[in-house]
């Protein structure tokens, strides 16, 4: 479906930018931004058929919400691995 293909291509392009933002938010210990970005990933990835991101994004969102960002590095690494 050409329309879906365009949506997926847009998601993939946006994902790279958002992953860079996730890295910056993690390094800055910006829990609000990290939570917002993880929430975006959880919803957007699932919507375009990349459900493999959902569990890790939900975990990252939960860690950020509870202020446990020091525990988030492994989760971010899993998300980066999925991205590759």
Backbone bond lengths (Angstrom), bond angles and torsions (degrees), N, CA, C in turn:
res aa  C-N    CA-C-N  psi(-1)  N-CA   C-N-CA  omega(-1)  CA-C   N-CA-C  phi
1 X - - - 1.453 - - 1.533 109.01 -
2 X 1.307 117.37 115.90 1.463 121.00 -177.51 1.531 113.35 -59.62
3 X 1.298 117.30 -35.78 1.467 120.60 179.44 1.533 110.79 -66.07
4 X 1.312 116.28 -44.80 1.461 120.94 177.87 1.528 110.48 -65.98
5 X 1.297 116.96 -38.96 1.471 120.93 177.95 1.531 110.47 -58.64
6 X 1.312 116.96 -41.19 1.464 121.44 178.52 1.533 111.11 -65.25
7 X 1.314 116.65 -40.56 1.468 121.16 178.70 1.519 110.47 -65.10
8 X 1.319 117.26 -42.95 1.471 121.55 178.91 1.529 110.21 -64.36
9 X 1.325 117.49 -43.35 1.468 121.03 179.04 1.522 110.58 -61.29
10 X 1.315 116.88 -41.06 1.468 121.06 178.12 1.530 110.47 -64.85
11 X 1.327 116.40 -42.00 1.466 119.80 177.94 1.522 110.77 -60.03
12 X 1.323 117.63 -46.69 1.460 121.45 -177.71 1.532 111.52 -63.10
13 X 1.318 116.91 -39.04 1.463 120.36 177.71 1.530 110.45 -66.71
14 X 1.299 115.91 -42.33 1.462 120.86 179.79 1.525 110.99 -69.22
15 X 1.325 116.91 -33.08 1.458 121.03 -178.61 1.526 111.33 -58.79
16 X 1.309 117.24 -43.03 1.468 119.77 -179.70 1.527 110.62 -60.59
17 X 1.305 116.93 -44.72 1.470 121.34 179.48 1.532 110.18 -64.41
18 X 1.320 116.32 -42.80 1.469 119.99 -178.85 1.528 111.69 -69.17
19 X 1.323 117.68 -33.82 1.469 119.40 177.32 1.522 110.91 -66.31
20 X 1.316 116.89 -37.40 1.462 119.93 174.88 1.525 110.09 -62.88
21 X 1.325 116.41 -39.98 1.471 120.88 177.74 1.528 110.88 -66.42
22 X 1.329 117.22 -37.36 1.470 121.04 176.33 1.526 109.59 -61.93
23 X 1.318 116.41 -44.55 1.468 119.96 178.38 1.533 111.07 -60.36
24 X 1.332 116.71 -43.88 1.474 120.13 179.30 1.522 111.08 -64.06
25 X 1.325 117.02 -44.07 1.470 120.81 -179.58 1.522 110.55 -64.07
26 X 1.322 116.94 -38.60 1.460 121.22 178.17 1.526 110.14 -63.29
27 X 1.333 116.44 -49.14 1.469 120.31 -179.36 1.534 112.13 -62.39
28 X 1.333 116.33 -33.26 1.469 121.06 -178.93 1.525 112.29 -86.88
29 X 1.337 116.81 -3.38 1.464 122.20 -175.91 1.535 111.11 55.88
30 X 1.337 115.43 40.37 1.463 122.73 179.19 1.524 108.11 -91.35
31 X 1.317 115.63 88.42 1.463 120.30 -173.88 1.525 112.72 -64.63
32 X 1.329 117.53 -36.78 1.462 120.07 -179.04 1.530 110.67 -64.57
33 X 1.326 116.50 -44.96 1.461 120.33 -179.92 1.530 110.84 -68.78
34 X 1.292 117.14 -40.63 1.462 120.96 178.52 1.523 110.50 -62.35
35 X 1.304 116.63 -41.90 1.470 120.71 177.83 1.527 110.60 -64.31
36 X 1.322 117.24 -43.40 1.463 121.31 -179.63 1.531 110.73 -62.39
37 X 1.322 117.04 -44.71 1.459 121.16 -178.90 1.531 111.77 -67.97
38 X 1.316 116.99 -39.21 1.467 120.57 177.72 1.526 110.21 -64.89
39 X 1.318 116.68 -39.31 1.463 120.97 178.33 1.534 110.01 -63.32
40 X 1.338 116.00 -42.36 1.467 120.19 177.18 1.530 109.85 -58.49
41 X 1.327 115.82 -48.24 1.461 120.05 -177.50 1.520 111.01 -61.52
42 X 1.312 116.48 -44.89 1.469 121.16 -179.00 1.530 110.61 -56.93
43 X 1.312 116.29 -48.03 1.463 120.06 -177.67 1.512 113.74 -74.88
44 X 1.315 116.44 -47.13 1.470 120.45 -175.78 1.515 112.62 -66.79
45 X 1.316 116.66 -42.88 1.467 119.90 -178.96 1.523 110.42 -62.86
46 X 1.303 116.41 -44.23 1.461 119.97 178.97 1.517 112.19 -63.30
47 X 1.314 116.23 -38.27 1.460 121.25 -178.43 1.522 112.19 -63.68
48 X 1.329 116.79 -37.16 1.468 119.51 -177.39 1.524 113.18 -95.77
49 X 1.322 117.19 8.94 1.454 120.15 173.27 1.520 115.62 95.43
50 X 1.325 117.99 12.81 1.456 121.75 176.73 1.529 109.68 -104.84
51 X 1.301 115.59 60.19 1.457 121.53 -178.64 1.515 113.82 -61.39
52 X 1.333 116.86 -16.78 1.464 120.32 179.57 1.531 112.01 -61.97
53 X 1.325 117.67 -20.92 1.466 121.53 178.60 1.528 112.80 -83.32
54 X 1.304 117.56 -19.04 1.459 121.85 -167.81 1.528 113.66 -58.76
55 X 1.312 118.15 -50.33 1.471 120.38 -176.14 1.526 111.37 -64.34
56 X 1.321 117.46 -44.63 1.464 119.93 -179.51 1.526 111.07 -67.60
57 X 1.317 117.25 -39.59 1.466 120.35 177.89 1.525 110.66 -64.75
58 X 1.339 117.02 -40.36 1.466 120.49 177.47 1.524 110.80 -64.12
59 X 1.328 116.40 -39.10 1.458 120.47 177.78 1.531 110.77 -64.33
60 X 1.327 116.38 -44.27 1.462 120.55 178.69 1.524 110.75 -62.87
61 X 1.311 116.88 -42.01 1.463 120.90 178.03 1.528 110.45 -60.44
62 X 1.318 116.84 -44.54 1.463 121.36 179.89 1.525 111.54 -64.27
63 X 1.331 117.05 -43.52 1.459 120.28 178.55 1.524 110.93 -61.32
64 X 1.324 116.60 -43.40 1.464 120.49 179.76 1.531 110.75 -65.91
65 X 1.333 116.24 -42.44 1.469 120.31 -179.40 1.522 111.06 -60.19
66 X 1.330 116.66 -37.66 1.463 120.36 -177.47 1.528 112.08 -90.58
67 X 1.347 116.94 4.09 1.452 120.50 176.84 1.519 114.37 75.66
68 X 1.320 117.34 16.85 1.478 121.57 -177.94 1.523 110.66 -98.37
69 X 1.318 116.03 50.20 1.457 119.94 -175.10 1.523 112.61 -67.23
70 X 1.321 117.98 -24.17 1.466 118.78 178.65 1.522 111.17 -63.35
71 X 1.318 117.11 -23.14 1.462 122.03 179.17 1.533 112.24 -87.07
72 X 1.318 117.06 -2.82 1.460 121.24 -171.12 1.524 114.21 -84.61
73 X 1.305 118.86 -13.76 1.460 120.48 -174.54 1.533 112.34 -57.49
74 X 1.322 117.18 -46.15 1.468 120.27 179.04 1.516 112.29 -62.31
75 X 1.314 116.49 -37.67 1.465 120.93 179.13 1.522 110.36 -66.35
76 X 1.329 116.07 -43.28 1.465 120.05 178.22 1.530 109.85 -63.09
77 X 1.307 117.13 -39.86 1.469 120.71 177.52 1.523 111.41 -62.55
78 X 1.349 117.96 -39.00 1.469 121.06 176.53 1.521 110.37 -63.54
79 X 1.326 116.18 -41.12 1.471 119.89 179.55 1.527 109.56 -64.73
80 X 1.323 117.18 -43.27 1.475 120.77 177.64 1.528 110.19 -60.93
81 X 1.313 117.15 -39.14 1.466 120.74 178.54 1.521 110.63 -63.20
82 X 1.312 116.79 -42.53 1.465 120.83 177.21 1.528 110.92 -63.59
83 X 1.305 115.66 -37.98 1.454 120.44 179.69 1.526 110.89 -61.27
84 X 1.319 115.82 -39.57 1.472 119.84 179.92 1.510 110.17 -65.60
